[in-house]
Amino acid sequence: MASVASPIGFDIFECFQDELIVSLAAVLIATTTLIVAGIRVATRRNRPVFSNAILIAIGIGFLFIARSKTEDIDQCSVAMVVHAAPEIFPIMEISGVLTRVDMETPPTNREQGGEWSPLRGIMKVTDSSIPNWIDAFMPVRFDRPGGQELVGSELRIQGRLHPHGPSSNPGIEERQRGGRRVPATLVVPHAGLVDVVGRSDTEINQLLSAIRDDWRSAIGRLDSRMIQVDEAVTPGLFTALLTGQRRGLDIDFRIAAIRSGLAHLLAISGLHLAVIAVIVGGCVSALLSRPGRLVESIPILAVFIFGMLVIPGPSVQRAVLMAVAFGVFQVLGRRVQARPLVFLALAVMCWSDPIWPRSIGFQLSAVATIALACSMSSSRHRWFGPPDRVGATRRSLVLDRFRIAASAGIVAWSATMPIVIANFGVASFVSVPATILGSLLLGPILGLGVVAGFIESWMPGFLMEWSSDLIAVPLGLFSRFVTEVGAMVSPISTTTSAIGLLLSVPMSVSVAVLGGCSHRGTRWIGMMIVILTASICFGIWNTSVPPRVRMIDVGDGSAIVVRSGRKALLYDAGSNSRSESGSRVIIPTLRRIGIRKLDAIVISHANSDHFGAVAEIIELMPVGRLITTEAFIIEARSGRRSDLHALLEKLHVVGVPIEIVARGDRFSMDRLDFRVIHPASNEESRTANDSSLVMAVGVPGTSREPGSDLLLTGDIQDEGIARVLAREPGLDVSILEIPHHGSWRPIAAEMVRTFDPEVVIQSTGRRRWRHDRFGEACAGRRRLVTARDGSFVVDLPVE
């Protein structure tokens, strides 16, 4: 490591200093508390068990903190030379084992005459010119086919290293995964740079991989058949429920699941494994009057097999681990107390991989499991009374099962709500009853689907058409149910503060534990404290801010937020490099900065990197109106582009009014005045880019007329820029958006020099930024670029 890091100028201790101090302090505190607790227990001078338990818990907690910081140090050692490595090694050679390939990567590059999709994967590095990367996991991208078809292949590849930027948008964190990971992608542009050295997988891993491939192929064939049987079946839904692969799901269906509070049903988790176990257990009980212990473990074995077949994600691994733990105790004939087992399993998971507790998925599943173990039984007793075991009828048994399901749903929903609100900003009050009804449909889908999947895997084409019809009935009902509930329900939109993100997990754990508290006064006091804390951390209205503009980092696209007071306007929303940028990037960022409602969305022109995320946003956040040009509406109504036509239909269904503007139109928003300066009414342009809506934004009383504090330019090119320069010769601009994401044109540089802004802002991806040519025109000005600076904010007027 020193041979590479030292010439670059890194101070290793400086990189690790904070983590080392925290880790050492945590070890010291943990050691002290555990020694004190040990002395107290050994001497028996202090009888109270509770105080000793608190000391031991504190010591274990600080041990976990030290373990987590040690993992951070290890990750820091991997990442410290990433940004300097491309300068030392322009073409880098890496050897390693290809552990995963995403065969359904969404298109990232479009060319005339078609589109191609580079394949992305993960490689475990075995040899590298940077020693710290050995045994770490590195993302790779194959721009052309060749060598990446075999997962488990040992490859020697050459390519360009593209460092990952930091998590630049507020509220957007990189997805936490286990293991040491290189924060950079190795891009392999040609198949000739890939050498297949051999296979490193063991025979067992190769067999498992082959079985998973056969399973996914079989489920995919069944999915296609059921779509033909029932048009209401959502494409990709059966594949998502039986394999865990959700990329094939339509974005509208995903949004409907979010609005209805049923998104968790689409991801394989403990709920799905529990349904499998209940179905198998019910079949075993029906066939055998007195099953033995080994027979009773068959449902656990079924859960384990199903967990091995689906995509081995962290949520599945956690659920399988818990199920196997219960199964082992059951086979051994030992009575198990749920609470100690749950906390022990969670402790083992956290210790084995300290990255997991930072994952939202882990937090949700852990809190839900704690709530079920600690509070479900007592809550059911309080709400519905004790079960009547004497003289039970079939009706009473069914009602008892319903009460158990309702209690479990309410307890899990209540406990996870602070985490959901803090991270997603959406709360659906119909989630509990919808989950109970959805689970009733999920049972036959999983039960019949698993059987059909096994048969189709072993004997392709053996199943008759009636079998597909049988599965298509509950699958179609489930699709309609999610869609209809999502259409009827408007989720509550909230904002989240930084302290809300920090306290969301403690609040959720408190709710999970307090539900099982037997003392009524303690329970109510604790709940009131949680509610008071939540009211401070979460908001149901926009926060008030002075006039400002924020550019959100969406990669190759544009999303600009203009705010004043409690009002907010979004100028463009889309990305060509980030799929589902509306729900995954823009919406979380807006909520994190205190916006739960948009007064207007402006679409500058008909390019997907400027409007592609609007459909998602209007489904998940209240929007007052949509402002655009006549050229955009004409193109949308022409029928030439299905995406534009679908957006118009979505706007009509949601009820967002459309306002067409042209040069000379004005409107106000709180302290801001907006003036449209391009295009003119009924004006035709050679390209869609040149018809972009250009707006001047000013704060009355501070900007000099006819100037503006901010000029938003969209994608105007030669024709559009020439018209703006001719019509606004004396425009005095403080902040200028470089047109077309910084695409070089001499007239664009002339525009910068003519308007002479103090600040230049630019939304662009890393590839275009590497070939930037505006350095001379922007010399002496403050320049902010999303590819380099991430999301940024500038006050209006410029200080």
N, C-alpha and C positions, 0 to 999 in steps of 0.2 A: 504493500500500500504506500509506503514512504517513497518508493521510487517514482510513483506517479503523482502523489499528492504534493510532495515537497517542491518540485519545479513549478507547479502551478501557483504555489504561494498560500496553501491552506495551512492554518494552524489547527492541528488535530485536537489539542486540548480546548482551544477556543470553541470548536464545533461541538464538543461534548460537555462543555463546562456546566451548563445549567442542568442537563440530565444527570451528570455525575454527582453534583451537589445534592439534588433531590433524592437520588438513589441512596447515597451514603446516609443522608439524614433519615430516610425511611428505615434503613437497616438498623441504625442506631436506636430509633424510637421503638421499633419492633422488638429488638433484643432486650431493651430495658424493660418494657412492659411484660414480656413473656417471662423474664427472670423474676420480676416482682411477683407475678402471678404464681410462678412455680414455688417461690419461697413461701408465699401465703398458704398455698395448698399443702406444702410439705410440713410446715410448722403447725398448721391447723389452729393458729391463733385467731384467725378471723373465720367465723363460721359462715357468714352470708355467702351463699353460692352465687348469687346474682352478680355481686361486685367482681368476683373472680372471673365469671363468664364475660363480663364487660371488658376486663383487662385482656383476656385471651382474644376476644374478638378484635379489639384495637390492634393488638400485636399482629394478628393474621392479616388485618386490613393493610397495615403498613408494609407487611411482607409482599402483598400483592402489588402495592404501589412500586416497591423496589423492583419487582419482577417486570412490571410494565415499563419502567424507565430503562431497565437493562435492554429490553427489546427495542426501545427507541434509540438507544446508543448504537445497537447493532444495525438498525435501519439507517441511521445517520452516517455510519461508516460506509454503507453501500451507496448512499446518495451524494456524498460530499464532492465527488469528482465528476458528476454527470455533465454539468454545464461546460466544463473545460475539456472533457474528453474529445468532443468532435474536432477541436482545434489541433489536438495532438494526434488523433487517429481519424483523419477524414473518412477513410474506409476502414471499418472495424471488422475483424474476424472473430466470431464466437463459435464455440462448440458446446453442444448441450443436447438434452433430451426434450423433444416436443411433447409436452404433457397435455395440451388441449388446443383444439382448433375450433373456432366459431364458424361454422359453415353457413350461418344465416346472417352474416354481417350486412347491415343496410347499405345501399349504394353510397359511396363517398366521392365518386368522381363521375361526371357525366360528359359524354362526348357526342358530337353530332353523329346520328346514325345508330345510336344505342347507348348502353351504359354497362359498366363493368364494376364488380365489387371486389376489392382486395380482401384477402382472407387474413383474419387476425388470429393469433394464437399466443400461447404461453410456453416459454422454454426454460427449463432448469439448466443453468449454466454449469458446465463441467470444466471448461478451459477458456481463459480470457487473458488478454494483455493487462487487464486490471484485476489483480489478485482478489480484491475485496468482493468482486462479483461472483466468484466461484461459489456454487451451491445456492445462489440467489435465483429468483424467478424474474425473467425478463419478457416483457411483451414484444412480439414480433409481428410484422406485417408483410405479407407476400403480395406484391403487386401483380405478379403473373404466376400461373399454376406451375407446379414442379417441385416435388420433394416434400410438400406439406400435407400430402394426403394421408399418411400413416401416423396416427397419434402413437407415441411411444418410440418413434424413430430417433436414432442418434444422428444429429446433423452437424455439419460444419458449414456455416453460412457467412456471407460477407454482405455488408450493407452500410447505410448511413444511419447514424444515431440521432434521433429526434428527442431531445429532453422534454419532459413534461413540465408544464408551468405549474405554479402553486395553485391551490384552491383559491381562485381569484374573486369569486362572487360571494357576497355575504350570504350565509345560510347554506352554501353548497360545499359539502365536504367530499373528498375522494372516497369512493367505496372502499371500506376497510376489508382487507383479505388477509388471511393468515400467511406467515412465512416472510422471509426477507425478499423484498421486491425492488428491482431497479426502476427508478422513476423516469424511464426513457423507453422509447420504442425503437427497435432496430428494423429499418425499412429495407427490404430486399427487393430491388427493382426488376430483377430478371432471374429466370429459372436456372441460368447457367452459373449463378452464384451460390447454388445450393448443392451440397454434396451429401448424399445419404451414406453415412458410415456404417450403420447397422441397426439392429434392434436391441434395446437395453431392457425391455420389459421381461419380467418373468413369465413363465407359461400360464400361471394363474391370472396375472394381470391381462395378458393377451386374451385369455378365455373370457374374462369379465368384460373386456372391451368389445369382443365379438358378440357376446350375448346382449350387451346394451345396444349395439348397432342393430342387431336383428329385432330387438324390442321396439326401438324407435321407428324402424322401417315398417314393422307390422302396424304399429299405432298410426303412423302416417297414412298407410293404405286404408285403414278403417276410418280415419278422419275424412278422407276424400269420399268414401262411399256414403257416409252419413250426411255429408253436405248435399249429395245428390238426392238422398232420400227425403230430407226436410230442408227447405230453403231457410227456415228460421235458425238452423244450427249455425253458430258463428264459426267461420273458418279458423282452425288452429286451436279451438277450445278443448276438444278431446285430447289433442296432443299436449296441451298445457297441463291438463289435469292428470294425465297418465305418465308423462315423462318429465315435466317441469320446464319444458322449453316454451317460453311465452312470446318469443319474437314474432311468431306467426299471427298473433292476435291483432285484430283491427284496433286502431287507436281509439275509435269511437266507443268500442266495447270496453276498453280499459277505462276510459273516462267515466262511462256509465257505472262501472264497478266502483270507482272511487267515489262518485256522487252518492251511490246507494250504501256505501260503507261495506261493500262485499269484496273489495280488492284482495283481502287476505285469503279468500276461497280459491283464488286463481293460482296461488303459490303453494306448492306442496309443503306441508308443515305437519306439526303434530296432530292437527285436526284430521287431515286426510289419513294419516297412519292409524289414528284412533277408529275412524270409520272402517278401515280395512280389518282391524282387529275385532271390532264388534261383529262385522259380517261373518268372518271366519269362525269366531267363537260361537255365534248363534247357530251356524251350520253344524259345528261339532256337538253342541248341546242337543240339537235336534236328532242327530244320528245316534248318539250314545247317551244312555240314561244316566250312567255313573262314570264319567270320564276320569281317568287317573291323572296324576300330576304331570306326567310326561305328555299326555294328550292335551291337557290344559295349556301346555306351552306352545301348542300349534299356532294360535293367533300371534304369539310373539315371533315365531319363526316366519310366519307370513309377512309380518311387518318388516322383519330384517331383509327378506328376499325382495320385497317391493322397494325398500330403501336402496338396495344394491342396483336395481334396474333403472331408477330414475337418475336425473342429473345429480351427481353427488355434491350438492351445495351445503353450506354450513347449517342451514335450517333443518335439512333432512338428516345430516349427521347428528345434530343435537337431539332430534326427536328419536332417532334410532337408538342412540346411546341410552336415553331415558327408558325406552321400551325394553331394551335388552336387560337393563339393570333390574326393572321390575320382574321380568321374566325369569331371570336367574334366581331371585329370591323365591319366586313362586314355585319353581321346580324343586328347590331345596326344601320347600315346605315351611319356610320361615315367614312369620307375620311381619310385615314391613310398615313402619310409620312413615307416612308420606312426607312429612315436613323434613325430618333429618335426611332422607334420601334425596329430596329435591335440592336442598342446600349443599349436600355433599357433591352431587353431580354437577351443580353449577360451579362449585369451587374447583373441581377437577378440570372442567372446561376452561375456566378463566386462567388457571395456572398453566395448563398445557399450551394455550395460545392467548397471550394477553391482548392481542388485537381484537378478539371477538367482542369483549365488553364495549368496545367503541362502535360496534355495528348496530344500527337501528333495529335490524331484524333480531339480533340477539337480545337487545334490551326488551323488545316487545314480547318475544317468546319467554324470556326469563321472568318478566313481571307477571305475565298471564299464568305461568306455571306456579309461581309463588302464591298468586291470588287463589288459584284453584286448590292448592294444598292447604292454605291457611284459612281461607274465608268461605269456601263454597258450602261446606257442611253446616256451619253455624248460620250462614245467611239463609240457606234453604229452610232451616228450622224456624228462623224468625219470620220469614215471609209466608211460608206455606204450612207451618206446623210439622210435627213429627210424622213420618210415614206410618200408615196403618198396616201392620203386618198380619193382624189377626182378621180372618174372614175377608181377605183381599179378593176382589173380583177382577175380571179381565179389564173392566173399565178403570178401576182404581189403579191397576198396574200401569196402564197406558198413561193415566194422569200423573202418576208418580214419575214415570220416565220424562214426561214433558216438564214437570216441575224441576227435575234435576237439570235438564238441558237449559231451561230458562234461568235457573240460578247460576249455572256455569257461565252462560253468555253474559248476564248482567255483571257478574263479578269480574270476569276477564275484561269486558268493555270498559267498566268504570276504572279499573286499575291502569289500563294502558292509555286512557284518554289523555293524560298530561303529555306523554311522549308523542302521541299522534298529533296533538295540537301544536306542540313545540316544533316538530320536524316537518309536518305536512300542512298545517294551518287549516285543515278541513275536519269538521266533525259532523257526523250523520247520526241523528237520534233514532233512526229506524234500523240501525246496524244490528241490534240484538234480535228483534223479531225477524228481520230479513235473513240473518245468519241461521236462525233455527229452521226457517222454512227452506232456505237454500241447502242446508245440510240434509234435509229429508230427500231432496232431489239428488244430492251428491252421492248418497248411499247406493242407489241402483246403478248410477253411472260408473262408480268405481268398482262395484261388485261385478257387474256384467262386463265392464271394460277390461278388467284384469283377466277374467276367464277367456274372453274373446282374443285378447292380446297374446296370451300363451298359445292358444290354438293357432292363431295366424302366424306366430313366430315359428312354430314347429312344422305346420302344414299350410303354407301359403295357398290361399284360394279355396281351402276346404270349407270354410264357413258359408252357409247359405245366405241368400239375401234377407230372409226373415230375421236373421240374427242382427244384422245392421239396423233393420227397422225397429227391433226391440230396444236397442241402445239409443237410437235416434229419438225415441219418444221422450224419455227423461232429459236427454241432452238438449232437445229443442225447447222443452219447458224451462230448463235452467237458463238458456240463452234469452228467452222471452222475459223471464222473471227479472234477470239482472238489468236488461234494457228498459223494461217498463218501470221498475223501481227507480232507476237512475233518471228517467225522464220526469217522473212525478215529484221527486224529492229535490229540494235545493239545500245543499249542505251549508252549514254555518262557516263562514270564512273569517279567519282571525289573523292577527299579527302576533309576532313573537319577539321578545327582547333577548339580549344576550344572556341576561340572568335567567330568563325562562328556559333557554336551552340547557343551562347549567343545572337548574333545579328540577328539571322535568323528571329525571330518573328517581331522585329522592321522593318527589311527590307521588310518583306512581307506586313505588315500593311502600310508602306510608299507607296509601289507599288499599293496597293488596293485603297488608298485615292488619290494618285497623278493622277491616270487615270481620275478622275472626276474633276480635277482642270481646270478651264476655262482659266487661264492665261498661255499661251504657254511657256513663258520664265521660269516661276516657275516650270512648269511640266517637262521641259527638264533638268533644273538644278537639280531638285530632283532626276530624273531618273539617271542622270550621277553620282550623289553621291552614289546611291544604287549600280550601276554597279561597281564603283571604290571600294566600300566596299566589294562587293562580290568577286572581283578579288583578294583582299587581304586575305579573309577568306577561299575561296575555291580554290583547286588546281586541275590541270588536269595531273599531273605527280607525281611520287613518291617523297617524301621528302628525302633528303640526310642525312644519319646517319652514325656514326662509326659502326664497326662490333659489332653485338650483337645478342642475342637469346632471344625470348619472348615465353613463354608458355601461351596459351590462355585457360581459364577455360571453358571447355565444359562438366564438370561433369564426367560421366563414359565414357571416350574416350580420344582422343589425337589430339592436333593441335599445332604444334611448328613452329614458324616463325624465320628464320635465315636471317639476313639483313646485307648489307654492301653497303655504298653509296646509290645509287638509285635502287639497285638490291634487290630482295626479293625471298626467297624460302620457301615453306610451306611443312613441313615434317608431313605427315598424316593429315587427316581431317575427323572426325566422332565422334559420341556420341551415346551411348545406352540409355542415360537418358534424353536427350533433343531432342525433335522432331524438324525436319527442322533446325538443328544446323548450317547448311551452311549459309542460308539466314538470320536467326534470331540472330546468335551469331558471327560466324567467319567473314562473310563479313562486318557487321557493325564495328567490332573491327579492321579489316584491314584498312578500310577507315579512321577510327578515328585516327589511329597511322600513317597515311600518305601513305598508300599503295593503289594504284588504279590498279596496274598490278602486276601479279606474273610471275617471270621469269621461275619458275618450281614448280611443285607439286610432291612430293615424296610419293608413297604409299609403306609402308614397307611390308605389307602382306594382305591376303584376309580375314580380319575380319572387319565387318561393322563399329565397333567403331574406325576404322582407315581409312576407305575410303568412308563411307556412305554419307558424305557431299560434295564429290568431284563433283558429277553431278550438284549440285546447284551452286557451285562456278564457274565452267567453263561456265555456262550460264550467270552469272551476272558480271563476271570480266575477263578481258583478261588474258590468261595463255599461256606462251611460249611453254612449253612441259611437259609431264608427265614421271617421272622416276620411274621404278619399277623393280621387279625381274622376272626371267623366270618362277618361280613357280606360281606367281600371274597370268601371262598371260595364262599359261597352265590351271589353274583352271577356269579362266574366259571363255576360249574357249571350255571347256569340256561340257558346257551346263547343268551342275549339279546345277548351281545357277543362277537364273534369274536376281538377282541384279547385279552380275558381268557382265553378258552378256549385260544387259541394259547399264551399264557404258561404255563398249567398243563401243557400238553403238553410245552413246552420244558423246564420244570423236571423233569418226569418223565424225559425223554430224557437230560438232562445228569446227573441223579442228585442234585439238590439237595433235601434233605428240607424239608417244610413244617411249621411249628409254629404252631398257633392259640393266641392268648393273649387274656385278658380282664382286667378290673379285679381287682387283688389278686395277679396273677402277678408273680413276680420272677425275675431271673436276674442273674448276675455276669459281668463280662469284665475280667480282670486286676484293677485297683484300683477299677473302677467297678461300682456297683450300679444296676440298672434296675428300675423299678417301674411297672407299667401302672396308670393311674388312670382310663382311659376307653377303650372303652365297657365296661359290665358284661356278664356272660355272658347270652346270650339276650335282650339288650336291642335293641329296634327303634328306628330313627331315621327321621325324615321324609325326610331327604336323605342321599345318600352322604357328603357333606361332614361332616355331624353324627355320622357313625359313625367318624370318623377315630380312629386309634390314638394316644392321648396318653400320653407316657412321661415320667416324672421320672427324671433321672440324677443320681447323687450320688457323691461320693468319701468313703467311710467315714472317720470321725475328723476330718473338716474341715467338713462341712455340718451344720447344726443340724436335728435331727429335730423334726417330721416334714417338714423342708424338703428342698430339692434344689438342686444347683448348676446344673441345666439342666432346662428344661421344654420338650419338643417337642410342638407342638400340631396339626400337620397343617392341615386346612382346616375345623376346627370352626366352626360359625356360632351363631346365637342359641340353639338347643336344646342343642347340645353344650357351649357355654360356660357356659350356666346350670347344667347338670348338674355340670360340673367345679367351679364356684364353690360350689355347694351341698354337694358331697361333700368338698371340700378347703378349708374356710373358713380354716384357719390355716396354709396352705402358704406357706413362706418360700422364695422363688425368687431366685436370683442372676442367672441368664440366662434370658430368656423369648423364645421365638419368637412373633412376632405372628401370630395365626391367619390363614389364608386369604390369604397373601401381602400382608397389609396392606389388605384390603378393609374399607372403613369400616363399622363397626357400633357404635352407642353402647355395647353390652354388651362389645365387644372393648376399647374404651377403659377401661371400668370394670374389666375383667380386669387391664389393665396397672396401674391405680391400686391395685387390691386386693392383688395379689401383690407390688407395689413392687420390681421387679427393679433391679439396678444396671446391667445391660446388656440392651438390646433388640436382637434380631437379626431380619432380615427378608429373604426371598428373593422378589424381585419384578422385573418388567420395567420398562423406562423409561416406558412409557405410563402404567402405574398409579402409578408413583412421581411423575410430574408432577402428579397429582391427590391427593397424600397429604394426610390430615386428622388424622394422629396426632401432630402437632407438640406440641399442648398436653399430651396424656397422657404424652408421652415427655420433657417438659421436665425438665432436671436429671439425665437419665440418659444414659449412653453408648449411642448408637444406631448400628448398623452395617447398611447396606442394600446388597445386591449391585448394584443398578442404579447406585448412586453410588460405592460403595467397592470393587466387584469382589469377588473371593474374599477371605475374611478368616478369621482364626483367633483364638480366645479360649481362654486356659488355664483349667482347672478345678482348684481353685476360683478365682474371680476375685480377682486381686491388687488 
